[in-house]
Amino acid sequence: MSSSLQEIFRVRIVSCLFVILALAIFKPFGLDMWQWEAYTHLLNIFIIGLVVCIFSDLLMKFIVGMPSSRDQGVDYIIRRNLWFQLINTPLVSFMICLYRHFILSNQIEGNQLSLSNFLETLLIIAFCSFAIGLYWRFKYRSRYLSAELEETRLLNEQLQKMQQAASLPISVSYSTGAKVQKEAVISFPQNVAIKLTGTTNDSISLQVSNLLYVEAVGNYVKVFHLYDGKVRTDMLRATSKQIEDDLHSYPMIVRCHRAFIVNLQQVEQIISKSGSMQLLIKHCHDYLPVSRSNMAQIKDSIKKL
């Protein structure tokens, strides 16, 4: 069994145990009349609840299209749990009503299947489900945010190492025969001059190292770059896809959002909050959003460079 399935199974067991504990304390459905046999019925109800929970998880995955995944952020987990409760609570209530009708009603009157009994059971299970949902909501939010903060810290460390390595010249020696003839200094690829052109005759010449980011604005792009040590903005009639294609040879320049292309060498800090990510740009101190679809690419680019 995979770790994710084990986690789901553990969560459902804990949730069902919470419901059984509440039923054991308040003893609804005439359970107080069964004396020691009440614990046998509680065990049966626990098994029923666990089976229905697993069935609801399968419905969420294959019918609703919301598989259990922590990779999509804490908001997704909370939203999925709400949908799970909406599906699972009526199903569990109905199955308990059937158990009351076929098993408990043999000795205790008033357990026959009826609308009032279903609403009574639904109210009890909904209250338990609400309490359980609050517990898991705070637990997962705390766990996810802790993991998110740690990952952000590691990414910022890797980003700083990458920037420091890129700022150092690379010295190589080459020779003819056995004797070293000359030593040369090779610049990091980002220190080359480039020319960005649009669909018109306008163009922008700059060093790749001075590029901060590119923003798409309608049929134009705004190029933010350093010029004589100051931030300058130039407009080009082009699409961000055209600019992205022109800069595809430079691995430090990646798309972070459908409207933004960023130079990772000019990112001062990565800021992560509640499943979202922003990039703080040096010199201009602008915050660029990172879309969920580009988040993995940003992380991979930082780790590989």
N, C-alpha and C positions, 0 to 999 in steps of 0.2 A: 504494500500500500504506500503511495507517495505521501510526502510530507504534507501537501495541501489537503489531500483526502483525510489524513489523520487529524489535521487541524479542524476540518469541518465536522468530522465525527465527534471529536472531543467537545466542540462547542455545542453540538446538539445534545450530547449526553448531559452536559452541565445544565443546559436550559431545561431539559426534561426533568432532571433531578430537582431543580428549583420549583417547578410546577407541582411535583409529587410532594415536596416538603410543605408547600402551601396547602395542598389538599389534606395532608396528614395533620396539619395544625387545626384547620377549620372544619374538616370532616363534613363536606357537603354531600348531597345525594343520599343521605341516610347512612353514610359510612360508619357513624358512631354506633350504629345498632349491630354491626358485624363483629365487634370485639376484635380478637386476634386475626380473624379472617379478613378484616379490613386491609391488612398489610398485603395479603395475597392479591386483593383487588387493586391496590395501589401499584403493585408490581406489574400487573397486567396493563393498567392504564399507562404506566411508564413505557412498556414495550410498544403499545399502540401509538403513543406520542412520538417515540423515536422513529418508528417505521413511517409515520405520516410526514415527519420532518425530512427524512431522506427522500421520500417521494416528492415533497415540495421543492427540495433542492434540485431534483432532476427536472421538474417542471420549469424552474427558474433558468436552468441551463439550456434546455433543448426547446422549450416552447416560448418562453419570454425572451430568451436570448441574453440573459445576464448571468454569465458564469461567475463563480466565486474567484475573485482576483484582487490581490493587494497591490498589483502593479499600477492600477488605474487610479489610485489615490483614495484618501479617506472619505471624500464626498461620495465617490462611487460605492464604497462599502456601506455607508449609511443609507444611501438611496436604495441599494439592493436589499438591505435588511428590512427597510420599510415595505418594499414590495413583497418580500418573503413573508412578513407578518400578515399582510393583507390576504395572501393566498393560504398560508398555513393555518392561521387561527380558525377560520370557519371549517376547514377540513378536520382539524383535531377535535373541534367542538362536536361536529356531526358524528365522528367515530366514537367519541365518548358517549354521546346520546344513544348510539346503537348498543354500546356495551351496557349502559344503564337499562335499556329496554329488554335485552335478551338475557342478561345475567343478574343485575341487581334487582330488577322488578319481581323476581321469583319470591323474594322474601320481604322486600320493602316496597310498600305502595308509593305511587307517585313518580315512579321512574319510567313509566311508559313513554314511548316516543311521541312527542307533541311539540307544537310550536313554542309553547311557554317553557318547556324543558330545554329546548334548543337555545332559546334566548338566554335562559338562566346559565346554561353551560358556556355559551358564547361570552357572556359578561365576565364570568370567572376566568376563562382562558385569556380573554382580551386584557384583563387587568394584569395577569401574570406575564403575558407577552410584552405588555408595555414596560413593566418593571425590568424584565430581562433585556429588552431592547435598550433601555437606558444604560444598563450595566455594560453591555457589549459595545455600545456607542462610545462611552468614555474610555473603555479599555482599549479598543482598537485605535481611537484617536490618539491616545497617549503613546501607544506602541508605534504607530505609524509616524507620528511627529518626531519621536526619538530617533527612529531609523532615518527619517528624512534629514534631520539636523546632522547626523553623523555622516551621511552620504554627501551632504553639501560641504561639510568641513573637509572631507577627503578630496572632493572635486576642486575646492579652492586651493588646497595644497598642491594638487597636481597642476592646476592652472599656473600658479606661481613658479613652479619648477620648469614648466614648459616655457614660460616667458623669459626666465633667467637663462635657460639653455639657448633660446633663440637669439638672445642679445650678445652671446659670446661668439667671437670669430672661430672658425675651424681652420687649424693649420695642418697642412699636409706636405709631405716631402716626396719628390719624385726624382728618379735617377735614370741614367743611361748606363747600362752595365752594372758594376758592383759599387760605383761611386755615386754618392748623393750630389746632384748638381745644383738644385735650387729648392727653396721652400716658398710655398705660396699660401696666401690667406684666402679662403673661400667664404664669401658672405652667405648668410642664411638666405634661402630663396625669397623671403619676403622683402628683402632690401633692394629689389630690382624695380626699375621704373616701368610703369605701364600706362597705357592710354585707353580710357573708356570712351566708347563712341555710342551714339544713339542712332535713331532713324534719320536724323538730319545731319548737317555738317558739323554740328557742335561736338566737342570732345573735351575730356578732362585728362590732363597728364599729372601723374602723382606717383610716389613710391608706395608700394603695397604696404610697407610698414606704417605709413601715415594714414591709411584708410581706417576710419572708425567704424562706420556702418552705412548701409544703404537702405533707404526707406522708399517704398512704392507709394506714389500719390497719383491715382488715376492713370493717365497715359504717360506720366513722367516718373522719374526717380530722383530723389534728393540724395546726393552723395556728401556725406559728412567726412571731412578729412582735415589733417593738419597742414597748414600753410604758413611758413615762417613762425612756427611754434604756436599758432593760434588756430582755433576751430573755424573752418570755413565750410559753407554749404553751397554746392553747385547743383543746378538742375539739368537733367538730360531728358530728352524725349525718347524714352525706352521703357521696356518692361523689366521687372526684377529678374525674370527668367533669363533675359538676354545678358544682364550683368552677371548673373550667377554662372552662365555658360562661359563668359569671358574670364571669370576668376576661378574656374574649376581646377586649374593647375596648382592652386595654393590651398593646401589642406587646412590651414588655419582660418580660412574664410568659409563660413557655412551659413546656411539658412536657419534661422531660429524661429521664424514666424512667416506666414504667407506674405506679410508686408515688410519684413526686415531680413537683411543679410548682414552678418556681423563678422568683424575681424576679432578672433579670440585673443590675439595679442594685445588688443586694446580694451579688454574686459578687466575692470578693476576688481570686481567681486561678483560672485554668484549668490543670489538671494533666493531662498526657497521658503515658501509659506503655504501650508494647507494644500499641498499637491500641485501648486503652481510654482513657476520659476521665472525669475527676472535676472537680467544681466545689467550690472552697473558699468557704464562706459567711462573710460578715463577721459580727462580733459573737459568734456562737456557735461559729465555727470548725468547723462540721460539714462533712463531705465527702459530696457527693451524687454518685451514679453517673450516668453518661450512657449509655443503651443505644444499641446500634448503629443501631436504627431511628430514634432521635431525634437522633443526632449531627449529621446534615446540617441539621436544623431549627435546632439551637442555633447552628451556624456561620453559617447564613444570617441568623438574627435578629441576631446580633452585627454582621455586616457591613452590614446594612440600616439599623439604628437610628442 
